[in-house]
Amino acid sequence: MADQTLDPYSGWSRRKLIDRIRALEKENNLGPSAASTSSTPPLSETLNTTQEVSSNPENEFDFSKHSRRKIALKFCYSGWEYCGLAYQLGPTPLPTVENVLFDVLAQTRLVDKEAGFEGCGWEKCGRTDRGVSAAGQVVSLWVRSRLFSGEEEEVTKEEESTVEVKAEEEDDDLLNLDDDFQNLSFGYEPSSANTSVKKKPKSEEREHDYVYMINRLLPPTIRVIAWSPVSPTFSARFSCKYRHYKYFFSSHNLDIPAMQAAAARLVGEHDFRNLCKLDVQKQITSFQRTILRASVEPIDAAAAKEDDTSGRMYVFDLLGSAFLYHQVRHIVAVLFLIGSGLEPVSMITELMNVREGAEPLHPDDAAAGKTSYAVMDRKPEYQMADALPLMLWDCAYDESELDWRISNAPPDGVGEAEETIDAGLRANLVNQLQSIHNRSRVYTALDQHFLRAAQKFHPSPPPVLPLKNGLEEFEKAKRSGGGATRHLNIPVGGGTFLRKGKYVSLEKRKRLDPVEVANERWRLKEEARKGGPIKIVEDDGEE
C-alpha cells in the first residue's frame, strides 16, 4: 500500500514540486514565529512568488554559475527558405539558418546571446549558399550543461543547490515535462576522478534534452537530428574527413551514360579553377582539390521507370575532403551540357587541364583518336546549375570522436517514464519529417496530373535533346523547318533551363581574367581604399 503521506504530491509535476520546496524554504527563512502562524500558501501564490524572484535583477540568469560542455549538433534545413547558412550582420531578404538556430539556443539559455558566436566557440562544417539545403550539417559549440566538471572551480554545497534549482526550473519552463518525485536532484553528482580528455567522451549522468529543447522552438524547416559530446579540441570544420553533396535531377532529355562517364573523371586530385566561382575576397591561390567519389545513379534503383515526359529521378553524388565556392553547381552545369549532347565527355577533363600536361590523356579519348587536350588556363563563361536540388548530405568524422545520440538519459538505469518520453521524442521528429514528405508527394501528384491534363490537348513537342551527333544535328533540324526545333532548352537544374537559338561550345567562349590578375586587381583596390596593406586569410568557399 502506498505511503499516505505522499498521496497529496503523487500527481504533482516536477515544476510544481520545486515551487513547493522553494515556498517552504522561504517560510523557514522568516523565523519560527512567522512559520508557526502562516498557513501553507496555495499554488497560485507560490507561482507568483517564483515570478517575483525571477524578475529580481539579482536573480537574472548567470551563465558563470553553470557548467559548460562542448557538443556537436547534426541538423537539417530547407535551403529555399533561407538566405544561406552563415549568419549575416546586415539585413537579408530571408533569415539565415545560423541566425535562427543561434536565436533558439539563446532563448533556451544554452548559449549566452551577449557573447555571440565567438563566445560559444561556434564552428560549422561547411557553408551552404542561399537555396542550398542540408540533411547532415554539423556545428560544434560550447553549451550549458547539467554536468559538473572536476576541472572547474569548486563551489559550496549551498551554491550547488541554488544553481541546480535554477537550472531545473529553467529547463521545466522549456520542456513542460512531468517527472516522478524520485527524479528530483538537489546537487551535482560527483565528477569522475579521471579528468583527462578522451577522444569519445560519454556522459553517464542525466544531461539536458538538447534535441527536444531546441526543436520545440525551431521552425519546421530546421530540425536538429542528434547531438554528440565531443572533446574540447574537436572542430566541426577541421575535424571533418570529407563532405558528401547530392544533386537531384530528372533524366528527361539527358544522356545518363555520358554523364556517368564524365563524372567518373572527376575522381582524384585535380585543379578546379574552371569549375568554381572565384571569390576574390578570399584571395585563393590553390585550386587543387581531391574528389573521393563521383557518380550518377538513380535515386531508387528498384523503382519502375516513369513515363518519358517526366524522366526518372537521378542523383549526382560527390564526396571530397574540401570544396571551392560553388564548385558542385559548376560541375553539375557542365554535366548537363554533356548529358544534352552539347559538349563531349572529354570536356570535363579539358576544363581541369589548366596547364600543358596537367591532365593525362584518358584511355577513352586516346581510343577515339585524341592525342592531347587544349589548355584551359582561364575559365570560360557559363551559368552554374540551380541551387534548389543541391544538398549537403553528410559530414564525415572519425568514429572515435563522436557519439551521436538523441536521448540524454544514461545508458543504464533509465526508468520506464523516461523510456516512454524518449520514444515519444523520436517518433515526433520522424512524424514531423514524414508529414512534410507526404505533403510534398501530394504536390508532385497534383503537378503530374496538371501535366497530363494539358497533354490531352497539347501534344508534347518532339525532343531535341540529347543530341546524338553534336551541334550538327541541331543545325540540320533547324534547316529542315519546324518551330519546335528552332531553340534549345538547355537544363540548368531544378526544372529550369536556358532557351538558346544558338549554342557556342565552352572551348570557343569568352574567357575570364586569370586568377592571379583578378586577385591582384581586387587587392590593389582594397589597399588603395584602406590606405595600406590588407590582411588576407585564405579560406575555402564551399557551397
SULKAQUI-V485538 format. One record per residue. N is the residue number from 1. RES is the residue in one small letter. PHI is phi in degrees with one decimal (none if undefined). OMEGA is omega in whole degrees, -180 to 180 (NA if undefined). NEAR is the number of other ideal C-beta (glycine too) atoms within 10 Angstrom. Layout:
# SULKAQUI-V485538
N&RES&PHI&OMEGA&NEAR + N&RES&PHI&OMEGA&NEAR
This chain:
# SULKAQUI-V485538
1&m&none&-177&3 + 2&a&-68.3&177&7 + 3&d&-64.0&-176&7 + 4&q&-64.4&-178&7 + 5&t&-70.1&-179&7 + 6&l&-96.6&-176&9 + 7&d&-56.8&-179&9 + 8&p&-61.9&-176&9 + 9&y&-107.4&-173&11 + 10&s&-63.0&-179&10 + 11&g&-99.5&-178&8 + 12&w&-78.7&176&16 + 13&s&-82.0&178&14 + 14&r&-57.2&-179&19 + 15&r&-62.1&-178&20 + 16&k&-65.2&179&16 + 17&l&-64.6&179&18 + 18&i&-65.6&177&20 + 19&d&-59.6&180&21 + 20&r&-64.9&179&17 + 21&i&-63.7&179&14 + 22&r&-62.3&180&16 + 23&a&-65.4&179&18 + 24&l&-66.1&177&14 + 25&e&-62.7&179&11 + 26&k&-65.4&178&15 + 27&e&-61.6&-179&16 + 28&n&-64.2&180&10 + 29&n&-73.3&-180&9 + 30&l&-79.7&179&11 + 31&g&103.9&-176&9 + 32&p&-60.7&-176&8 + 33&s&-65.4&180&8 + 34&a&-67.1&-179&12 + 35&a&-67.4&-177&13 + 36&s&-76.4&-177&8 + 37&t&-96.4&-178&8 + 38&s&-90.1&177&10 + 39&s&-96.2&178&6 + 40&t&-64.8&-178&11 + 41&p&-69.6&176&17 + 42&p&-66.5&-177&10 + 43&l&-60.4&-179&13 + 44&s&-62.7&179&8 + 45&e&-68.4&178&12 + 46&t&-63.3&179&20 + 47&l&-65.3&178&15 + 48&n&-64.3&178&12 + 49&t&-62.1&179&15 + 50&t&-62.1&-180&16 + 51&q&-66.0&-180&9 + 52&e&-65.8&180&10 + 53&v&-65.1&-177&14 + 54&s&-68.9&-179&14 + 55&s&-83.6&178&9 + 56&n&-70.3&-180&8 + 57&p&-55.3&-179&5 + 58&e&-68.9&-178&6 + 59&n&-107.6&177&12 + 60&e&-64.5&-175&8 + 61&f&-61.8&-177&13 + 62&d&-114.8&-178&11 + 63&f&-64.9&-179&15 + 64&s&-67.0&-180&7 + 65&k&-92.1&-178&13 + 66&h&-119.1&176&20 + 67&s&-71.1&176&16 + 68&r&-127.5&173&20 + 69&r&-143.5&178&18 + 70&k&-94.1&-180&20 + 71&i&-135.0&171&22 + 72&a&-117.1&177&25 + 73&l&-115.0&174&22 + 74&k&-106.5&-176&24 + 75&f&-145.5&178&22 + 76&c&-123.6&179&18 + 77&y&-157.9&178&25 + 78&s&-88.2&-174&17 + 79&g&-63.6&-176&24 + 80&w&-69.3&180&14 + 81&e&-90.3&-171&16 + 82&y&-134.6&180&25 + 83&c&-92.2&-180&18 + 84&g&90.5&179&21 + 85&l&-82.1&-170&27 + 86&a&-65.9&179&14 + 87&y&-67.3&-180&19 + 88&q&-125.0&180&12 + 89&l&-75.5&-178&6 + 90&g&-89.4&179&4 + 91&p&-68.1&179&6 + 92&t&-129.7&-180&14 + 93&p&-57.5&177&7 + 94&l&-129.1&177&12 + 95&p&-66.4&174&16 + 96&t&-96.8&-177&17 + 97&v&-63.0&-179&27 + 98&e&-64.2&178&20 + 99&n&-60.9&-179&18 + 100&v&-66.0&-178&19 + 101&l&-65.5&-179&24 + 102&f&-65.5&179&20 + 103&d&-60.2&179&15 + 104&v&-68.2&177&20 + 105&l&-61.3&178&25 + 106&a&-72.1&179&16 + 107&q&-63.5&178&14 + 108&t&-81.7&179&21 + 109&r&58.9&171&19 + 110&l&-84.0&175&23 + 111&v&-133.0&179&24 + 112&d&-87.9&-178&19 + 113&k&-62.2&-178&13 + 114&e&-65.4&-179&8 + 115&a&-76.7&176&13 + 116&g&72.1&-178&13 + 117&f&-65.0&-179&16 + 118&e&-66.8&-178&7 + 119&g&-64.1&180&14 + 120&c&-105.5&178&24 + 121&g&64.2&-175&16 + 122&w&-65.7&174&19 + 123&e&-138.7&179&18 + 124&k&-113.6&-178&25 + 125&c&-72.3&-178&27 + 126&g&-148.1&179&23 + 127&r&-81.1&174&20 + 128&t&-118.9&-176&25 + 129&d&-82.3&-179&19 + 130&r&-57.4&179&15 + 131&g&91.7&-178&21 + 132&v&-87.9&-178&27 + 133&s&-98.9&177&24 + 134&a&-147.2&175&27 + 135&a&-109.5&-178&16 + 136&g&-141.5&177&19 + 137&q&-68.6&-178&29 + 138&v&-133.9&171&27 + 139&v&-127.2&174&24 + 140&s&-118.5&-177&23 + 141&l&-166.7&175&23 + 142&w&-94.8&-179&18 + 143&v&-131.5&176&23 + 144&r&-64.5&-177&22 + 145&s&-133.9&173&21 + 146&r&-85.3&-176&20 + 147&l&-81.6&180&18 + 148&f&-104.6&-178&19 + 149&s&-87.5&178&14 + 150&g&-68.6&180&11 + 151&e&-83.1&-179&8 + 152&e&-82.1&-180&10 + 153&e&-63.9&179&6 + 154&e&-71.5&175&8 + 155&v&-123.4&-179&14 + 156&t&-70.5&180&8 + 157&k&-60.6&180&10 + 158&e&-65.7&179&9 + 159&e&-67.0&180&12 + 160&e&-60.1&-179&16 + 161&s&-62.7&-179&16 + 162&t&-64.2&-179&14 + 163&v&-63.7&-177&18 + 164&e&-66.3&179&18 + 165&v&-62.0&179&18 + 166&k&-64.1&-179&18 + 167&a&-65.1&179&21 + 168&e&-62.5&-180&19 + 169&e&-62.3&-179&17 + 170&e&-66.1&-179&17 + 171&d&-67.0&179&20 + 172&d&-66.8&176&19 + 173&d&-60.6&-175&12 + 174&l&-83.3&-172&18 + 175&l&-90.5&-176&18 + 176&n&54.6&-179&10 + 177&l&-105.8&176&17 + 178&d&-80.1&180&14 + 179&d&-135.1&176&19 + 180&d&-78.1&-177&14 + 181&f&-62.5&-176&11 + 182&q&-70.6&-179&6 + 183&n&-88.5&178&12 + 184&l&-65.7&178&14 + 185&s&-126.1&-176&14 + 186&f&-115.6&178&12 + 187&g&-175.6&180&14 + 188&y&-76.3&173&19 + 189&e&-73.2&179&12 + 190&p&-59.1&180&9 + 191&s&-80.3&180&15 + 192&s&-66.9&180&13 + 193&a&-69.2&-180&6 + 194&n&-88.7&-177&7 + 195&t&-103.1&-180&9 + 196&s&-69.1&-179&5 + 197&v&-74.3&177&10 + 198&k&-106.7&180&11 + 199&k&-67.3&-177&13 + 200&k&-128.8&-177&14 + 201&p&-67.7&177&18 + 202&k&-131.8&178&11 + 203&s&-100.7&180&18 + 204&e&-93.0&-179&12 + 205&e&-98.4&179&17 + 206&r&-71.3&-178&17 + 207&e&-113.5&177&19 + 208&h&-59.6&174&24 + 209&d&-82.7&-173&22 + 210&y&-57.7&-176&23 + 211&v&-60.6&-178&24 + 212&y&-71.2&-179&22 + 213&m&-56.6&-176&21 + 214&i&-79.4&-175&24 + 215&n&-64.6&-177&21 + 216&r&-68.3&179&15 + 217&l&-109.2&180&14 + 218&l&-77.4&172&17 + 219&p&-69.3&-178&13 + 220&p&-64.4&179&12 + 221&t&-82.6&173&16 + 222&i&-131.1&180&20 + 223&r&-132.6&172&20 + 224&v&-80.0&-176&21 + 225&i&-92.1&-177&18 + 226&a&-161.3&174&19 + 227&w&-134.9&179&24 + 228&s&-143.4&170&22 + 229&p&-69.3&180&21 + 230&v&-134.4&178&23 + 231&s&-75.6&180&15 + 232&p&-59.7&-178&11 + 233&t&-92.3&-179&11 + 234&f&-68.9&177&22 + 235&s&-129.8&180&17 + 236&a&-58.8&-178&22 + 237&r&-87.3&-171&17 + 238&f&-83.1&177&10 + 239&s&-85.1&-178&21 + 240&c&-70.3&-180&20 + 241&k&-84.4&176&12 + 242&y&-160.5&178&16 + 243&r&-118.7&-176&25 + 244&h&-119.2&178&18 + 245&y&-105.4&175&27 + 246&k&-128.1&175&18 + 247&y&-128.2&-175&26 + 248&f&-97.9&-180&15 + 249&f&-158.9&178&26 + 250&s&-94.4&179&17 + 251&s&-79.7&-177&19 + 252&h&-55.5&178&16 + 253&n&60.6&178&19 + 254&l&-127.2&176&23 + 255&d&-91.1&-175&19 + 256&i&-64.0&178&16 + 257&p&-57.2&178&11 + 258&a&-65.6&178&19 + 259&m&-65.9&178&27 + 260&q&-65.5&179&18 + 261&a&-65.7&179&17 + 262&a&-69.2&-180&25 + 263&a&-62.4&-179&24 + 264&a&-62.0&-179&16 + 265&r&-74.1&-179&20 + 266&l&-76.8&-175&22 + 267&v&-64.9&-179&16 + 268&g&111.0&180&12 + 269&e&-94.7&-178&11 + 270&h&-142.6&174&22 + 271&d&-95.9&-174&19 + 272&f&-107.3&-178&21 + 273&r&-63.2&178&24 + 274&n&-90.0&-179&24 + 275&l&-124.0&177&25 + 276&c&-160.9&175&24 + 277&k&-102.2&-180&14 + 278&l&-77.1&175&22 + 279&d&-104.0&-174&17 + 280&v&-64.3&179&15 + 281&q&-65.9&178&13 + 282&k&-80.6&179&17 + 283&q&54.8&180&18 + 284&i&-72.6&-180&20 + 285&t&-115.4&179&11 + 286&s&-111.8&-178&10 + 287&f&-115.4&177&18 + 288&q&-76.0&178&11 + 289&r&-137.1&-178&21 + 290&t&-107.5&176&13 + 291&i&-99.8&-178&21 + 292&l&-86.5&178&16 + 293&r&-155.2&177&14 + 294&a&-145.4&-177&21 + 295&s&-151.5&175&15 + 296&v&-120.2&-176&24 + 297&e&-137.4&174&13 + 298&p&-66.2&-180&14 + 299&i&-62.3&179&12 + 300&d&-125.8&-176&10 + 301&a&-65.1&-177&6 + 302&a&-88.4&-177&5 + 303&a&-72.1&178&10 + 304&a&-69.7&-180&6 + 305&k&-66.8&-179&9 + 306&e&-78.0&-179&14 + 307&d&-66.3&-174&11 + 308&d&-63.6&-178&12 + 309&t&-71.5&-178&12 + 310&s&-106.9&-176&14 + 311&g&78.6&-179&16 + 312&r&-104.8&-179&18 + 313&m&-81.9&179&16 + 314&y&-121.4&177&20 + 315&v&-134.8&173&19 + 316&f&-96.4&180&25 + 317&d&-97.5&-179&16 + 318&l&-136.0&179&25 + 319&l&-116.6&179&19 + 320&g&-156.4&-180&21 + 321&s&-73.5&179&14 + 322&a&-158.9&-178&16 + 323&f&-132.7&176&23 + 324&l&-89.3&-177&25 + 325&y&-63.8&180&19 + 326&h&57.6&-178&23 + 327&q&-64.6&-177&25 + 328&v&-62.9&-177&27 + 329&r&-69.3&176&26 + 330&h&-71.0&178&22 + 331&i&-61.3&-179&27 + 332&v&-63.0&179&28 + 333&a&-59.6&179&20 + 334&v&-70.1&177&21 + 335&l&-61.6&177&29 + 336&f&-64.7&178&23 + 337&l&-64.1&178&23 + 338&i&-69.3&179&22 + 339&g&-65.4&178&27 + 340&s&-81.9&-178&23 + 341&g&82.3&-179&21 + 342&l&-85.8&178&22 + 343&e&-133.3&177&25 + 344&p&-75.6&178&19 + 345&v&-59.1&-178&23 + 346&s&-65.6&-178&22 + 347&m&-62.4&-180&22 + 348&i&-63.4&178&26 + 349&t&-74.1&-180&23 + 350&e&-63.4&179&21 + 351&l&-66.8&178&27 + 352&m&-92.2&179&22 + 353&n&-88.5&-173&22 + 354&v&-81.0&176&21 + 355&r&-148.0&-177&10 + 356&e&-56.9&178&11 + 357&g&78.0&-180&10 + 358&a&-64.6&179&15 + 359&e&-116.6&177&24 + 360&p&-67.3&-178&11 + 361&l&-67.1&-179&15 + 362&h&-73.0&-179&18 + 363&p&-54.9&180&8 + 364&d&-65.1&179&14 + 365&d&-72.2&178&20 + 366&a&-64.5&179&11 + 367&a&-66.1&180&8 + 368&a&-84.8&177&11 + 369&g&96.8&180&6 + 370&k&-79.7&-178&15 + 371&t&-109.3&-180&7 + 372&s&-162.3&178&12 + 373&y&-111.0&174&21 + 374&a&-67.8&178&12 + 375&v&-83.4&180&14 + 376&m&-110.8&-177&23 + 377&d&-79.8&177&16 + 378&r&-132.8&-175&16 + 379&k&-76.6&174&23 + 380&p&-75.3&-179&16 + 381&e&-76.9&173&10 + 382&y&-161.9&-176&17 + 383&q&-88.8&178&12 + 384&m&-75.5&-177&19 + 385&a&-71.8&-179&25 + 386&d&-64.8&-176&20 + 387&a&-80.3&-171&22 + 388&l&-53.7&-175&17 + 389&p&-78.1&-175&23 + 390&l&-88.1&-180&28 + 391&m&-141.5&167&25 + 392&l&-81.6&-172&28 + 393&w&-79.2&-175&20 + 394&d&-155.9&173&20 + 395&c&-121.7&-172&23 + 396&a&-98.2&-180&18 + 397&y&-134.3&173&21 + 398&d&-63.4&-177&12 + 399&e&-59.4&-179&10 + 400&s&-72.4&-177&10 + 401&e&-92.8&-173&19 + 402&l&-129.2&176&22 + 403&d&-141.1&-174&16 + 404&w&-62.0&-180&13 + 405&r&-151.8&172&17 + 406&i&-115.9&178&18 + 407&s&-97.7&-179&19 + 408&n&-102.2&179&20 + 409&a&-76.6&177&17 + 410&p&-64.6&-177&14 + 411&p&-58.9&-178&10 + 412&d&-120.0&174&6 + 413&g&77.1&179&9 + 414&v&-78.2&-180&14 + 415&g&-72.5&-179&13 + 416&e&-61.9&-180&8 + 417&a&-63.7&-180&13 + 418&e&-65.2&179&19 + 419&e&-61.6&179&12 + 420&t&-64.6&180&10 + 421&i&-64.0&-179&20 + 422&d&-61.7&178&18 + 423&a&-63.4&178&11 + 424&g&-65.1&180&12 + 425&l&-65.4&179&19 + 426&r&-62.9&-179&14 + 427&a&-64.7&-178&11 + 428&n&-63.6&-180&13 + 429&l&-63.9&180&18 + 430&v&-64.5&180&10 + 431&n&-62.7&178&10 + 432&q&-61.6&-179&13 + 433&l&-68.3&177&14 + 434&q&-65.2&179&11 + 435&s&-63.6&178&11 + 436&i&-62.9&179&14 + 437&h&-63.0&180&9 + 438&n&-62.4&179&9 + 439&r&-65.4&178&10 + 440&s&-64.5&178&10 + 441&r&-65.6&176&10 + 442&v&-64.0&177&9 + 443&y&-59.5&179&9 + 444&t&-62.0&179&11 + 445&a&-64.0&179&10 + 446&l&-63.2&-180&10 + 447&d&-63.2&179&12 + 448&q&-62.5&180&14 + 449&h&-75.9&172&10 + 450&f&-60.2&180&10 + 451&l&-63.9&-180&13 + 452&r&-64.0&179&11 + 453&a&-64.2&-180&10 + 454&a&-69.0&-178&11 + 455&q&-68.3&176&12 + 456&k&-66.8&-177&7 + 457&f&-113.6&-178&6 + 458&h&-125.9&-179&8 + 459&p&-63.2&180&8 + 460&s&-65.6&179&11 + 461&p&-67.7&179&11 + 462&p&-62.1&-177&9 + 463&p&-67.5&176&13 + 464&v&-95.4&180&19 + 465&l&-102.1&2&21 + 466&p&-82.4&178&17 + 467&l&-77.2&-179&18 + 468&k&-87.1&-177&8 + 469&n&-122.6&177&9 + 470&g&75.4&-176&14 + 471&l&-66.4&179&16 + 472&e&-59.3&179&9 + 473&e&-63.9&-180&16 + 474&f&-68.5&180&23 + 475&e&-63.5&179&13 + 476&k&-66.2&180&11 + 477&a&-66.6&179&16 + 478&k&-65.9&-178&16 + 479&r&-68.3&-179&8 + 480&s&-76.0&176&8 + 481&g&94.8&-179&9 + 482&g&103.1&-177&10 + 483&g&-64.7&-176&7 + 484&a&-68.6&-176&12 + 485&t&-105.7&-179&19 + 486&r&-85.4&-178&12 + 487&h&-134.1&175&15 + 488&l&-107.2&173&20 + 489&n&-98.9&-175&16 + 490&i&-83.9&-177&19 + 491&p&-69.1&175&24 + 492&v&-128.4&174&20 + 493&g&94.5&178&23 + 494&g&66.4&-179&18 + 495&g&79.2&179&13 + 496&t&-101.3&180&13 + 497&f&-154.5&174&17 + 498&l&-102.1&-180&14 + 499&r&-95.6&-176&8 + 500&k&-127.0&174&13 + 501&g&-91.2&179&9 + 502&k&-144.9&-180&10 + 503&y&-118.8&176&17 + 504&v&-109.7&-178&14 + 505&s&-63.2&-178&14 + 506&l&-58.9&-178&19 + 507&e&-64.5&-177&13 + 508&k&-101.5&-177&7 + 509&r&-80.4&177&12 + 510&k&-61.7&-179&8 + 511&r&-101.0&175&13 + 512&l&-77.9&179&15 + 513&d&-64.0&175&13 + 514&p&-57.4&-179&15 + 515&v&-55.7&-177&21 + 516&e&-62.3&-179&9 + 517&v&-68.2&-180&11 + 518&a&-63.7&179&17 + 519&n&-64.2&-178&20 + 520&e&-67.4&179&14 + 521&r&-60.4&179&12 + 522&w&-68.0&-178&17 + 523&r&-63.2&180&16 + 524&l&-64.2&179&10 + 525&k&-64.9&180&11 + 526&e&-69.4&179&16 + 527&e&-66.0&177&12 + 528&a&-68.0&-179&9 + 529&r&-71.7&-177&9 + 530&k&-95.6&176&9 + 531&g&75.8&179&6 + 532&g&170.8&-180&8 + 533&p&-60.6&179&9 + 534&i&-113.1&179&11 + 535&k&-86.9&-178&4 + 536&i&-113.4&174&14 + 537&v&-113.9&-178&6 + 538&e&-66.8&-174&9 + 539&d&-149.2&175&13 + 540&d&-67.8&-179&17 + 541&g&-89.4&-173&20 + 542&e&60.9&-178&24 + 543&e&-95.0&NA&26
